[in-house]
Amino acid sequence: MKVLIVTKRLEFWEGVQDDFSKYTLTMGFVSTIKNALEFVKATPPVLIILDQVFSDIPNLSETENEKALRGTLTDILMINAMIHSVVVTDMDKEIFHELTEGLGILLALPVKLNQTELQKLFDALSEVQVLTQSSNK
């Protein structure tokens, strides 16, 4: 499965690439929302991970960043509603839920990811992969 990661923390994600490989996941990286949307149009991944990058506009206020997250997720859905999304954020859980309700977020992960959190991601992806495979039969 192809996973697109939108991040400014490339070193972190490259550091866990072996973990992804164990689950036959190939990773692609971009650092801007513009590039992410172009990638999604050209070669849709099964999953997109937004790692604290919700807008290409720098220095947004907290409220603007929250609106940007919802807008970016909506843009992804408009291009391809079959793409699953994971969001890495330190946003308050209630605010995050309100912002993303109805947008089909697979999982929200904390900024300080550890092996337990990564395993939650892999478990969720395993469930999606099984569902995807069984629906194709």
Residue frames as qw, qx, qy, qz and C-alpha x, y, z in Angstrom:
[[0.000, 0.889, 0.457, 0.000, 0.00, 0.00, 0.00],
 [0.395, 0.413, -0.013, 0.821, 1.22, 3.47, -0.83],
 [0.359, -0.775, -0.400, 0.333, 1.29, 6.01, 2.00],
 [0.318, 0.642, 0.030, 0.697, 1.80, 9.72, 1.35],
 [0.505, -0.597, -0.380, 0.493, 3.18, 11.68, 4.29],
 [0.162, 0.824, 0.086, 0.536, 2.89, 15.46, 4.30],
 [0.712, -0.608, -0.169, 0.309, 5.53, 16.56, 6.77],
 [0.159, 0.903, -0.320, 0.239, 8.27, 18.97, 7.71],
 [0.562, -0.579, 0.577, -0.128, 9.79, 16.18, 9.86],
 [0.783, 0.434, -0.407, -0.182, 11.28, 14.04, 7.10],
 [0.207, 0.468, -0.807, 0.296, 14.07, 12.71, 9.34],
 [0.528, -0.139, 0.636, -0.545, 11.55, 11.33, 11.84],
 [0.858, 0.287, 0.130, -0.405, 9.55, 9.48, 9.19],
 [0.619, 0.541, -0.569, -0.010, 12.66, 8.17, 7.44],
 [0.089, -0.436, 0.797, -0.408, 13.68, 6.82, 10.85],
 [0.613, 0.045, 0.657, -0.436, 10.57, 4.62, 11.02],
 [0.577, 0.437, -0.433, -0.537, 10.63, 3.56, 7.37],
 [0.214, 0.200, -0.956, 0.006, 11.73, 0.02, 8.30],
 [0.314, 0.197, 0.746, -0.553, 8.65, -0.30, 10.51],
 [0.598, 0.474, 0.029, -0.646, 6.46, 0.62, 7.53],
 [0.404, 0.435, -0.738, -0.322, 8.33, -1.83, 5.29],
 [0.143, -0.063, 0.955, -0.253, 7.45, -4.71, 7.63],
 [0.457, 0.460, 0.609, -0.457, 3.82, -4.11, 6.68],
 [0.456, 0.302, 0.630, 0.551, 4.55, -3.82, 2.93],
 [0.088, 0.932, 0.293, -0.193, 3.86, -0.10, 3.06],
 [0.566, 0.237, 0.150, 0.775, 5.77, 2.17, 0.71],
 [0.181, -0.782, -0.297, 0.517, 6.18, 5.77, 1.75],
 [0.400, 0.559, 0.239, 0.686, 6.17, 8.93, -0.30],
 [0.345, -0.571, -0.328, 0.669, 6.95, 12.35, 1.12],
 [0.207, 0.669, 0.244, 0.670, 5.93, 15.91, 0.32],
 [0.327, -0.225, -0.451, 0.799, 6.25, 19.03, 2.44],
 [0.213, 0.114, 0.015, -0.970, 3.41, 21.19, 1.12],
 [0.539, 0.389, 0.612, -0.429, -0.34, 20.82, 0.75],
 [0.515, 0.652, -0.236, -0.505, -0.08, 21.93, -2.89],
 [0.231, 0.435, -0.852, -0.176, 2.31, 19.07, -3.65],
 [0.311, 0.048, 0.896, -0.314, 0.15, 16.65, -1.66],
 [0.598, 0.507, 0.344, -0.516, -2.96, 17.50, -3.67],
 [0.469, 0.620, -0.497, -0.385, -1.02, 17.16, -6.94],
 [0.004, 0.290, -0.956, 0.042, 0.29, 13.77, -5.80],
 [0.460, 0.231, 0.737, -0.438, -3.21, 12.62, -4.80],
 [0.620, 0.594, 0.014, -0.512, -4.52, 13.57, -8.26],
 [0.415, 0.602, -0.636, -0.247, -1.67, 11.89, -10.15],
 [0.538, 0.117, -0.832, 0.075, -1.06, 8.71, -8.12],
 [0.604, -0.569, 0.014, -0.559, -3.64, 8.30, -5.36],
 [0.127, 0.292, -0.872, 0.372, -2.23, 6.71, -2.22],
 [0.498, -0.426, -0.750, -0.087, -4.30, 4.43, -0.01],
 [0.487, -0.733, -0.362, 0.308, -3.46, 6.67, 2.94],
 [0.282, 0.678, -0.116, 0.669, -2.36, 10.24, 3.48],
 [0.582, -0.527, -0.409, 0.465, -0.77, 11.28, 6.76],
 [0.091, 0.851, 0.021, 0.517, -0.95, 15.00, 7.53],
 [0.692, -0.281, -0.376, 0.549, 1.86, 15.53, 10.00],
 [0.246, -0.686, -0.248, 0.638, 1.02, 18.98, 11.39],
 [0.086, -0.158, 0.420, 0.889, 1.00, 20.43, 7.86],
 [0.289, 0.587, 0.726, -0.214, -2.51, 21.68, 7.18],
 [0.322, 0.925, 0.166, -0.115, -1.81, 24.74, 5.04],
 [0.710, 0.286, 0.060, 0.641, 0.95, 26.21, 2.88],
 [0.033, -0.854, -0.004, -0.519, 0.42, 29.61, 4.49],
 [0.532, 0.068, -0.593, 0.600, 3.00, 30.18, 7.23],
 [0.095, 0.005, -0.478, 0.873, 2.31, 31.49, 10.73],
 [0.423, -0.467, -0.520, -0.577, -1.42, 30.84, 10.87],
 [0.408, -0.385, 0.456, -0.691, -3.28, 31.45, 14.10],
 [0.247, -0.021, 0.945, -0.215, -4.63, 28.41, 15.92],
 [0.558, 0.486, 0.452, -0.499, -8.15, 29.10, 14.58],
 [0.499, 0.659, -0.353, -0.438, -6.87, 29.56, 11.01],
 [0.060, 0.378, -0.921, -0.074, -4.87, 26.34, 11.29],
 [0.423, 0.183, 0.817, -0.346, -7.96, 24.47, 12.45],
 [0.603, 0.620, 0.154, -0.478, -9.96, 25.78, 9.47],
 [0.313, 0.628, -0.638, -0.317, -7.07, 24.87, 7.16],
 [0.232, -0.158, 0.957, -0.074, -7.13, 21.28, 8.42],
 [0.552, 0.434, 0.619, -0.351, -10.82, 20.88, 7.60],
 [0.489, 0.741, -0.144, -0.437, -10.30, 22.54, 4.21],
 [0.112, 0.536, -0.808, -0.217, -7.36, 20.33, 3.31],
 [0.349, 0.039, 0.925, -0.147, -9.20, 17.15, 4.32],
 [0.568, 0.598, 0.383, -0.416, -12.21, 18.26, 2.26],
 [0.358, 0.717, -0.442, -0.403, -9.95, 18.97, -0.74],
 [0.091, -0.309, 0.942, 0.094, -8.51, 15.44, -0.49],
 [0.455, 0.301, 0.791, -0.278, -11.99, 13.92, -0.33],
 [0.514, 0.702, 0.076, -0.487, -13.11, 15.95, -3.34],
 [0.257, 0.596, -0.689, -0.323, -10.22, 14.54, -5.37],
 [0.576, 0.074, -0.805, -0.118, -10.62, 10.95, -4.20],
 [0.636, -0.488, 0.160, -0.577, -13.00, 9.91, -1.43],
 [0.963, -0.062, -0.262, 0.004, -11.36, 6.47, -1.21],
 [0.468, 0.439, -0.496, 0.585, -8.16, 7.85, 0.33],
 [0.650, -0.626, -0.402, 0.155, -7.90, 7.30, 4.08],
 [0.142, 0.770, -0.227, 0.580, -6.49, 10.07, 6.26],
 [0.697, -0.450, -0.382, 0.408, -4.46, 10.12, 9.44],
 [0.050, 0.887, -0.059, 0.456, -3.69, 13.38, 11.20],
 [0.656, -0.162, -0.407, 0.614, -0.70, 13.95, 13.47],
 [0.079, -0.707, -0.070, -0.699, -1.56, 16.83, 15.77],
 [0.275, -0.108, -0.683, 0.668, -1.41, 18.12, 19.31],
 [0.336, -0.332, -0.208, -0.856, -4.82, 19.73, 18.87],
 [0.435, -0.088, 0.616, -0.650, -7.34, 19.34, 21.71],
 [0.135, 0.114, 0.972, 0.153, -9.26, 16.07, 21.17],
 [0.268, 0.639, 0.627, -0.356, -12.70, 17.68, 21.39],
 [0.224, 0.737, -0.166, -0.616, -11.79, 20.46, 18.96],
 [0.017, -0.313, 0.840, 0.442, -10.22, 17.92, 16.61],
 [0.236, 0.324, 0.916, -0.030, -13.35, 15.76, 16.70],
 [0.286, 0.747, 0.365, -0.477, -15.60, 18.75, 15.97],
 [0.135, 0.683, -0.401, -0.595, -13.40, 19.89, 13.08],
 [0.105, 0.316, -0.865, -0.375, -13.02, 16.52, 11.42],
 [0.514, 0.224, 0.737, -0.377, -16.40, 14.95, 12.12],
 [0.698, 0.590, 0.298, -0.275, -17.78, 13.42, 8.94],
 [0.333, 0.795, -0.451, -0.232, -14.45, 13.51, 7.11],
 [0.982, 0.115, -0.147, -0.035, -13.59, 9.84, 7.62],
 [0.039, 0.746, -0.627, 0.222, -10.37, 10.25, 9.56],
 [0.819, 0.020, -0.573, 0.031, -8.90, 6.82, 10.17],
 [0.729, -0.417, -0.339, 0.424, -6.87, 7.90, 13.18],
 [0.003, -0.937, 0.172, -0.305, -5.47, 10.91, 15.03],
 [0.843, -0.070, -0.294, 0.445, -1.95, 10.49, 16.34],
 [0.374, -0.885, -0.018, 0.277, 0.03, 12.60, 18.82],
 [0.346, 0.879, -0.324, 0.045, 3.00, 14.65, 17.66],
 [0.174, -0.600, 0.769, -0.139, 5.33, 12.69, 19.94],
 [0.905, 0.120, -0.268, -0.308, 4.86, 9.32, 18.27],
 [0.339, -0.500, 0.790, -0.104, 6.26, 6.25, 19.94],
 [0.113, 0.117, -0.951, -0.261, 6.18, 2.56, 19.02],
 [0.210, 0.384, 0.822, -0.363, 2.79, 2.06, 20.70],
 [0.368, 0.646, 0.132, -0.656, 1.26, 4.87, 18.64],
 [0.254, 0.447, -0.677, -0.526, 2.86, 3.59, 15.46],
 [0.064, 0.068, 0.996, 0.011, 1.44, 0.14, 16.19],
 [0.354, 0.543, 0.546, -0.530, -2.04, 1.68, 16.43],
 [0.365, 0.617, -0.300, -0.629, -1.47, 3.08, 12.95],
 [0.159, 0.276, -0.899, -0.301, -0.35, -0.28, 11.57],
 [0.210, 0.261, 0.903, -0.268, -3.30, -2.06, 13.21],
 [0.410, 0.623, 0.275, -0.606, -5.73, 0.43, 11.68],
 [0.328, 0.558, -0.541, -0.537, -4.07, 0.06, 8.28],
 [0.047, -0.083, 0.992, 0.078, -4.25, -3.73, 8.54],
 [0.348, 0.463, 0.706, -0.408, -7.99, -3.46, 9.11],
 [0.404, 0.684, -0.074, -0.603, -8.37, -1.14, 6.11],
 [0.159, 0.431, -0.798, -0.391, -6.29, -3.43, 3.93],
 [0.190, 0.149, 0.966, -0.089, -8.44, -6.42, 4.88],
 [0.392, 0.615, 0.465, -0.502, -11.61, -4.46, 4.17],
 [0.316, 0.656, -0.370, -0.577, -10.23, -3.28, 0.86],
 [0.044, 0.254, -0.931, -0.260, -9.24, -6.80, -0.18],
 [0.252, 0.296, 0.898, -0.205, -12.53, -8.37, 0.83],
 [0.404, 0.662, 0.262, -0.574, -14.57, -5.74, -1.04],
 [0.262, 0.573, -0.562, -0.536, -12.66, -6.52, -4.26],
 [0.168, -0.075, 0.979, 0.086, -13.66, -10.18, -4.23]]
